[in-house]
């Protein structure tokens, strides 16, 4: 399997810590702007991880397999012996929380983590935003009235598939600017049938957590996340300038806060 993992910042030998960046489902780790000079000053090496189906990584995404692939990569390079930090967006945030059960992260920064994959889909239906999700999975240059886009839009327009699991007819390859899949039906099964839940059992006392939330989120209920954070003693910050789940045009605001936390951690 071919994985796209991009490293930058302090050299492997000189780095005091490793920052792992895991994008949202359908996202790309390349899209997060972080200057090498900032990382070098902090003595950190950045590992941008595009799991299978993301960026130029091949394969079909599911969180458990992706965690195992990342774990092998990091351990082969001795990175898990250094201070570990993680930045995860959406589904990537949830995956890092699950991975923190296996390796000792010092700090996780989570942007709108998807704490329950099926709840996320049902919330998209309830908020009338399911088409945002569906359109991430379409073939480019194909009309909505043509196969397979027509079948994808029709199937995902109704949440019944989450009940009956009827997605086998979507066993088509999909490649667009967001995602690359050999089999869309398998991708949907891996993520939503039955799906995954991040619960209290994954929270580690050895790890500090900060959750960033946008002003509005149609992809996952903020009330669920804030309650989860409160019940588990996690720091939760709303970025009022962030208009949506994707923190559109506000990543640098979030990165500024993350950088402040990293500086503080290294001074203590």
N, C-alpha and C positions, 0 to 999 in steps of 0.2 A: 504494500500500500504506500502510495506517495503522499507525504505530508508536507504542507507549507508551514514552516516555523522560522520566523525571522528574528535574529538576535541583534541587539545594538546596545550602546552605552559603554560602561566600564568593561575592560577586558575580563575574560573568565577568571584569570589568576588574581587580578587586583580587586574584583568586585567583592564588597562586603555582603551584599545581598542580591537576591534575584527577584525581579518583579514579573509575574506571569499575567499576561493580558489575554482574556478569553472573551471573544465578541458575542453578540446576541445570536440566536438561531437565525441563520440567513444573513448574518452580518459578516464583516471582514476586519480582521485585526489590524490591517494596514490603515484603516480609516481613522485611527486614534493618533492625533498629532502630539508627539512627545519628542523634544529635542535631545539629541545625544549629549549635548553640553550640559543639560540639566541632570541627566542620569549620571554622567561622569563626576559632576560635583558632589552628587549624593553617594557616589561609590556603588552604584547599582547597575546591574545588567538586566535589560528588558528582553523577555521572551514573548514574542507575539505568536500566539497559537491559533492557527486556523484548523479546527477539527475537520474530520472527513465531511465532504460536501461543501465546505466553506473556502472561499478564495480559490487557490489552486490546489487544494487538498482533494485527493480522490477518495472514493468510498461512499458509504451511506451513513449518515450521522445517527448515533444514539449515545446518550451521555455516558453510560458505563464503559463502552468500548473506547470512547474518546478519552476518558479519565485514565484508562489503562495505557493507552498509547502515549499520553503526556507523561505519565509516571515513568515509563521505560526511558523516554527521552531524557528526562531530568536526572534520573538516577545514573544513566550511562555517563553523564557529564559531571557527576558529583555535585550537582546543583542543590540537591535536597540536604546537603551537609552545610549549606549556607543559610543565612536568614532568608525566609521566604515571605513574599508579599504577593497578593493577588488583586487584580482588577477584573471584575466580571460584569458584563451587561446582560440583563434579561435572563435567557436560558443559560448563558455563560456564567452568570452570577450563581445560579442554582448549582451548576456543575462544580464550581470551585468550592461551594459550601460542602458538597458531598465529598469532594477530594480532600478537604481539610480533616476528614475523619482518618485519613490514611497517612498524611504527612503533616509535620508541625508548622503550619503557617503562623507567622507572627501577627499579621494583620490582613484582613480582607476588606476591600472597598467594593461595594456591590451597588450597581446602578439598576434600580427597578428589577430586582431578582424575581424570576418566576418560581414561586414557592410551591405551586401545584399546576402541572401542565394542563390537566383537563379543566380545572377551574379557570385557567387563563382563556382557553377556547370558549368555554361557556360564557365568560364575561364579554368576550368579543361579540358573541351572538347577542347578548343582552344589551350591549351598548350600541348595536347596529354597525359595528366596525369590522365584521368578519371578512368583508371584501378586501380590507387592507392586508389581511393574512393571505387570503386566496391568491391575490395578485402577486405575491412574492414567489408563487409556485408555477407561474404560467410560462409557456414558451414564447420568446420574443418573436415579433414579426408574424404572429398567427392571430387571426381574428377571434373574438370571443365566441363566434358562431361556428368555428371550426374545431375539429378534434386535434389535440386532446383538451384544449383550453375550455371548450364548451362543457365537456364532462367534468372537468375539475371545478369550474364555477358552479355547475348545477349540484354536484355532490356536496361541496362544502358550504353551499348556501343554506343548508338545513342541518341542524345538529344531530339528526337521526343516525348518522354514521358513527357517532360516538357511542351510541347504544347498541347498534347491530353489527358494528365493525365491518360494514360492507364497503371496502375500498379496493378490493382485488382488481377491479376493472381499471384502476388508475396505475397499473404496473407499467408506467411509461418513463423513459428517461427525460429529465428536465435539466436544461442548462440555460441560465440567464446571468445577468450581471450580479445577482444576489446569491445564487445557490446552484450547485451542480449535483444532480442525482442520477444514479443508474435506474432507480425504481422508486417512483413517488409513493406508491402504496406501502412499501416497506418503511420508508421514512415516516409516514403518518402512523404506522403501527408502532414503530420504535418510540415515538414521542407521546402518543396519546391513547394507545390501546394495549395495556390499561393506563399508561402514563406514569409520571413520577411525582412524588410529594416530598418536599423538604420539611422535615418536622424537627421537634426539639432534640431528638436523638442525635442529630448531626452537629449540634452546637458544641464547640470545644472550649473548655476553660482556658486552654493555652493560647487560644486565638482571640484577638480583638476584632470586632466587626463594626463597620460603618456602612449604613445603607443610605443611598441618595435617592430621593424621589422627585419627580417633576411636579409642576403645579397641577397638571391633569394627566391622567393615564387611562386610556381606553383598552389597554392590553392586559392589565391585571389590577384588581381592586386595591387601591391604596389603603383602605380601611383594614383589609386583611393583613397587609404588610406591617402597618403601624402597630396593630394589635400583637402580631407575632414578635416584633422587635421589643415591645414593652414587656411581654411575658417572658422573654429570654434575656432581658437586660442588654439589648443591642442598641448602639447609637444610631439614630435615624434623623436625617437632615433633609428638609425640603429645599430644593433649588427653585426659588420662585420665578427665576427667569426662564427655566426650562419649560417649554410649552407642551411636551408630549413624552411618550414612553422612550423615544429615541434621543431625548435631550438635544433636539435639533438646535444647532448653532450655539450650544452652551457647553460643549465638551471642555473647552479651555477654562471655563469657570469651575467645572468639576475638578479638572486636573490641578488647578491652583490650590483647591482645598486638599486634595490628595497629597500634593507636594508638601504643604504645610504640616500635615500629619506625619509624613515620612521624615521630615527634618526633626520634628519633635521626638519621634521614636528613636532616632539615631543619637539624639542629645542625652536621652535618659539612660 
